[in-house]
Amino acid sequence: MGVSGTLEYLSEVLSNVKKSKKKKQIATVSIKIRMDCEGCARKVKNALSKVKGAKSVDVDLKQQKATVTGFVEPKKVLKAAQSTGKKCEIWPYVPYSMVAHPYAAGVYDKKAPPNFVRATTDPSVAHLNPVEEQYSLMFSDENPNACNIM
């Protein structure tokens, strides 16, 4: 019973181990969608709340933005938003402070909400080069020697 009992126990343990499915992570998807009135906002909210896995839907009429939170995929949310017949795209804006050169061509957008600019992948616009960083730190309020330079 010693060896055979041990083998039976091990085979039982190994057979009970289930292959676990990879669980979807909770995600927040923001969409820029053209809305004119409360009726449009209600139509968009109803369409987005029907997406499988959506836990909450927030619609901001002033910013022309819809946010879906839950176990959702961005492509499915965008497709549901397009089914309303409205012009929409994935939220293209980032906070003003996240971009090194917010007034560069292709980044500045007159139609952007306050304190937001378009996201960019261009490294020359998104990040400061070492020389620019050195000068910006030299005249920073956080630099205790800045008053000596001025």
MIKEDO-502652 format. One record per residue: z, y, x of N, C-alpha, C in turn. Coordinates in steps of 0.001 Angstrom, whole numbers. Atoms other than C-alpha are relative to their C-alpha. Last residue first. Layout:
<nodes>
n.w_n.v_n.u_ca.w_ca.v_ca.u_c.w_c.v_c.u
Z_Y_X_Z_Y_X_Z_Y_X
...
</nodes>
This chain:
<nodes>
n.w_n.v_n.u_ca.w_ca.v_ca.u_c.w_c.v_c.u
505_-1133_768_-12670_85130_18954_541_1274_601
1443_-84_-194_-12112_82497_21622_-547_1233_-704
255_-432_-1374_-8373_83039_21838_-1487_188_245
-215_-1453_-51_-8088_82894_18022_-230_527_1414
1154_-708_551_-9700_79443_18060_176_1514_75
506_-947_-986_-7058_78029_20405_-1176_821_-521
-1015_-1011_-313_-5022_76326_17642_-482_1055_996
-74_-126_-1448_-8147_74559_16295_1009_1091_350
-950_1000_-483_-7541_73656_12639_168_45_1522
-1353_-491_279_-9163_76851_11429_1060_-962_520
-677_560_1163_-12355_75706_13137_1380_613_-181
-370_-1105_877_-14266_77934_15539_693_-479_-1279
-492_-1117_-806_-14445_75420_18407_498_1137_-891
-1407_238_-301_-14714_72460_16020_608_1165_788
-739_-98_1263_-17953_73815_14554_1485_-246_223
-130_-1383_431_-19291_74522_18016_796_129_-1288
-847_-696_-960_-18581_71000_19315_215_1454_-433
-1380_408_266_-19996_69413_16156_967_730_929
-444_-690_1218_-23196_71396_16520_1449_-335_-321
-118_-1416_-330_-23566_70199_20114_499_790_-1216
-1189_-302_-819_-22802_66556_19218_189_1479_333
232_523_-1345_-25338_66407_16350_1170_447_878
115_-1033_-1032_-23915_66941_12883_-336_-661_1325
-1071_-66_-1003_-24614_64235_10321_-256_1143_976
-1257_565_500_-26545_63958_7037_1157_178_985
-564_-841_1053_-29398_66300_7936_1398_-469_-385
-55_-1372_-510_-30521_64854_11275_606_958_-1029
-1180_-249_-852_-29541_61358_10101_84_1426_534
488_-612_-1231_-32031_61406_7178_1189_348_899
-192_991_-1060_-30518_59045_4601_-482_535_1346
1105_167_-938_-30009_61747_2004_343_-1075_1021
-316_904_-1106_-27889_62261_-1095_-1233_-142_882
663_1303_15_-28741_65293_-3212_405_-828_1215
1349_-84_-560_-26161_68084_-3346_-603_-1396_-39
718_1230_-312_-22975_68535_-5403_-1355_332_599
-610_682_-1147_-20386_71339_-5617_-632_-1346_307
-726_-790_-999_-21628_72479_-9050_679_-882_1047
-1256_-555_524_-24012_70026_-10742_718_803_1087
-1179_832_-244_-27469_69663_-9178_1238_634_-636
-425_631_1244_-30393_71467_-10797_1244_-875_161
-488_-1026_932_-30891_73882_-7908_571_-622_-1268
649_165_1294_-31146_70948_-5483_596_1017_-969
-430_-1002_971_-30367_71262_-1781_-817_-155_-1279
-1403_265_321_-30977_68023_88_481_966_-1071
-160_1368_468_-34756_67819_404_1420_-360_-374
1020_401_963_-34965_70957_2492_177_-1469_-365
1243_464_-598_-31684_71741_4202_-982_-420_-1093
1101_-849_450_-29040_73762_2356_-1329_-396_624
258_83_1447_-26302_71092_2496_-1165_867_-487
874_-1148_254_-26511_70619_6281_-394_14_-1476
-187_-993_-1058_-23609_68355_7309_-812_1269_-260
1249_-226_-709_-23513_66441_4015_205_1122_1005
415_1248_-654_-20309_64929_2596_-1258_164_847
-656_146_-1301_-18719_68319_1804_-435_-1249_756
504_-999_-944_-21186_69079_-1010_548_-230_1410
-734_-1265_-147_-20182_65948_-2913_-554_853_1150
-1252_242_-723_-22964_63381_-3386_736_1332_85
-761_-1074_-628_-25850_63413_-5856_1258_-504_700
495_-310_-1341_-28614_60937_-6740_862_978_794
-593_-1301_-352_-26956_59211_-9728_-349_356_1441
-1336_199_-561_-29337_56282_-10415_497_1352_497
21_531_-1358_-32281_57504_-12472_1440_-224_445
-1248_300_-700_-33010_58498_-16059_-270_-571_1393
312_-11_-1420_-35599_60071_-18374_1305_-238_756
-363_-1214_-736_-34626_59068_-21911_-420_-140_1456
1158_-901_-19_-36418_56450_-24004_269_1296_736
-239_-1074_962_-33164_54679_-24896_-1180_965_-75
373_487_1326_-34437_51517_-23157_252_1047_-1086
1415_-286_225_-34313_53429_-19870_-448_-458_-1381
125_-1443_202_-30513_53411_-20033_-1451_386_-277
-556_-306_1321_-30467_49640_-20539_-119_1489_-301
950_512_990_-32808_49206_-17548_483_291_-1420
1141_-919_10_-30595_51446_-15409_-1026_-436_-1047
-468_-1230_643_-27515_49406_-16363_-1155_995_-102
-128_281_1429_-29325_46161_-15550_452_1238_-766
1340_139_583_-30476_47479_-12176_60_-239_-1500
666_-1288_194_-26988_48764_-11281_-1381_-114_-661
934_-218_-1095_-25321_45376_-11854_-758_1297_-264
1389_-305_319_-22248_45144_-14055_-826_145_1276
684_1005_-798_-18747_43663_-13932_-1497_109_-289
-170_1388_417_-17115_46805_-15227_-720_-925_950
-930_732_-849_-17435_50578_-15152_155_-1404_-555
-352_1303_556_-20414_52494_-16543_894_-708_1003
-677_872_-950_-20783_56208_-15823_427_-1267_-709
-641_1101_708_-23294_58442_-17634_581_-943_1053
-425_1171_-769_-24248_61844_-16234_654_-1030_-915
1114_917_233_-26128_64858_-17591_239_-1320_735
582_379_-1287_-23460_67084_-15980_-1213_-914_-145
190_-1199_-815_-22641_68881_-19249_-671_-321_1338
1182_-714_460_-23171_65807_-21432_-308_1202_884
-286_-1418_-226_-20701_63671_-19515_-1276_780_-311
1196_-831_21_-20860_60116_-20870_428_1452_136
-312_-1426_128_-18188_57569_-20012_-1297_784_85
1168_-866_-152_-18691_53846_-20595_451_1436_-248
-126_-1347_554_-15941_51280_-20150_-1261_807_308
-1364_-166_515_-15731_47521_-19631_200_1374_-619
-450_-1397_6_-19427_46700_-19181_1378_86_-644
-976_-252_-1055_-19884_42994_-18379_528_1418_31
-948_1086_-224_-23068_42476_-20410_902_325_1189
303_713_-1240_-24672_45813_-21211_1079_-1046_242
512_1337_321_-24042_46719_-24872_-369_-808_1239
-1155_850_307_-21826_49671_-23861_-428_-1416_-366
-652_443_-1233_-24840_51238_-22160_1205_-897_-273
897_873_-752_-26940_51386_-25334_686_-556_1248
151_1270_714_-24077_52749_-27449_-873_-979_777
-1270_723_-101_-23224_55421_-24855_-81_-1355_-702
-119_522_-1367_-26866_56486_-24558_1271_-841_133
1027_1031_-135_-27252_56875_-28337_86_-671_1374
-474_1159_757_-23952_58772_-28557_-972_-1170_131
-1128_563_-741_-25034_61149_-25777_528_-1252_-698
564_673_-1183_-28386_61725_-27470_1110_-698_776
707_1185_501_-26637_62505_-30759_-603_-804_1140
-1003_1051_198_-24231_64867_-28971_-635_-1296_-506
-984_-269_1050_-27196_66935_-27779_1000_-1156_-87
48_-1356_548_-29798_67374_-25044_1146_308_-946
-572_-21_1347_-29393_64355_-22761_50_1445_-479
278_-1236_736_-31449_63617_-19640_513_-127_-1431
842_244_1167_-29844_60796_-17679_-127_1281_-809
398_-1328_462_-28335_60769_-14210_-996_-235_-1130
1413_-238_267_-26715_57368_-13866_-188_1442_-431
228_-1320_600_-23402_56314_-12359_-1498_239_-115
1391_-420_-136_-22503_52681_-11756_-159_1328_-729
214_-1220_760_-18894_51676_-11125_-1418_478_282
831_-1037_-604_-18324_48120_-10027_-72_1199_-934
108_-1124_928_-15836_45336_-10629_-739_1132_714
-1004_-1030_-203_-16561_42419_-8380_-227_1126_-994
556_-1342_-143_-18464_39426_-9576_1138_989_174
-253_-917_1102_-16740_36151_-8951_-641_1346_289
-266_-1318_-563_-18290_33653_-6574_139_973_-1167
1099_-948_119_-17985_30370_-8333_407_1309_658
-253_-1206_796_-15370_27966_-7071_-1239_886_4
724_-1073_-672_-16413_24533_-5953_125_1242_-870
1194_-477_687_-13726_22388_-7389_-666_1071_838
377_-1310_-526_-11244_20435_-5306_-1321_406_-652
-516_-1044_874_-10081_17624_-7570_-350_1402_490
824_-38_1208_-12299_15061_-5825_457_1101_-951
1313_-547_-307_-10728_15851_-2452_-897_80_-1233
-144_-1414_-355_-7196_15395_-3728_-1365_623_246
-355_-737_1213_-8053_12126_-5468_69_1499_269
1225_-62_800_-9862_10782_-2374_253_763_-1308
927_-956_-609_-6856_11707_-240_-1284_124_-810
-552_-1340_184_-4418_9950_-2588_-967_1059_543
172_-344_1412_-6579_6839_-2731_480_1434_-267
1426_-246_223_-6807_6745_1067_-272_393_-1451
323_-1272_-632_-3042_7135_1404_-1460_356_-236
-594_-1040_830_-2408_4347_-1070_-323_1384_534
846_-121_1199_-4868_2089_801_540_1080_-937
1297_-561_-359_-3131_2777_4116_-861_196_-1248
-98_-1163_-848_466_2321_2939_-1350_647_258
0_-1182_812_0_0_0_0_1260_866
</nodes>
